[in-house]
Amino acid sequence: KFNLVLLDMMMPDLNGDEVLKIIKGNPDTRDIPVVMISADTDTEKVSKCIEFGADDYLPKPINPAILRARVGAALRRGSLRTLENDYFAKLEEEKRKSENLLKNILPSEVAIRLRNGETNIADRFDEATVIFADIVGFGKITARMKAYEIVGCLNHIFSEFDRLAEDVGVEKIKTIGDCYMAVAGIPRPRASHGRVATKLAIDMVAAVKRLQVSLPASFLIRVGLHSGPVMAGVIGSRKFAYDVWGDTVNIA
């Protein structure tokens, strides 16, 4: 890592302008300030060096005071460039984090529409299958459990449901207490929504049975499904959510 390169134009093997091209063509070194020095005062060569990315060009014989001043100025510009790059890198990182958070809250297609400035997202789907998975007797089972145990159990079960839903391409909508809601066929319509939703329901039941050995109490779930038209959209301005409405939801 260099703070600055002081580069002579006339050198054996490679000329200074050729070295300059290599430095500026490499992503790891292109931001290093380069000050060219040369006995050659050809205007075309000077302009080419500046075009290739040299920060400055000094003719020989070199005045030491001017050289120090030019090197100091180039170092300051380099420091500002580094700060600027760091700032933009942090901005990009924050942008990635916010986009990942948005995609974690909303379907990716809906997140893209919001990011593109759409403010009123409301869609009708003629065919979809709504799934509700509910823990049987949850209140009685957890009545004597501590808060962290209850949250731990739900997190364990619902995280497995998240994985299963993602595997078959079903959109999780939300959790409501001990109830898990998902929909097959939105926001991407698919002809096989009923079959996919049924597979997910069977996988959920099997998953809860499989998880019994790692849970502090015995849990069972019941799953309701119904197919039909639904409306879906984003509601709220704070803690907004993608939700689904209609008789299909109520029947499920």
Buried (B, 14 or more C-beta within 10 A) or exposed (E): EEEBBBBEBEEEEEBBBEBBBEBBEEEEBEBBBBBBBBEEEEEEBBEBBEEBBBBBBBBEEBEEEEBEEBBEBBBEBBEEBEEEEEEEEEEEEEEEEEBEEBBEBBBBBBBBBBEEEEEEBEBEBEBBBBBBBBBEEBEEBBEEBEEEBBEBBBEEBBEBBBEBBEEBBBBBBEBEEBBBBBBBBBBEEBEBBBEBBBBBBEBBBEBBEEBEEEBEBEBBBEBEBBBBEBBBBBEEEEEEEBBBEBEBBEEB
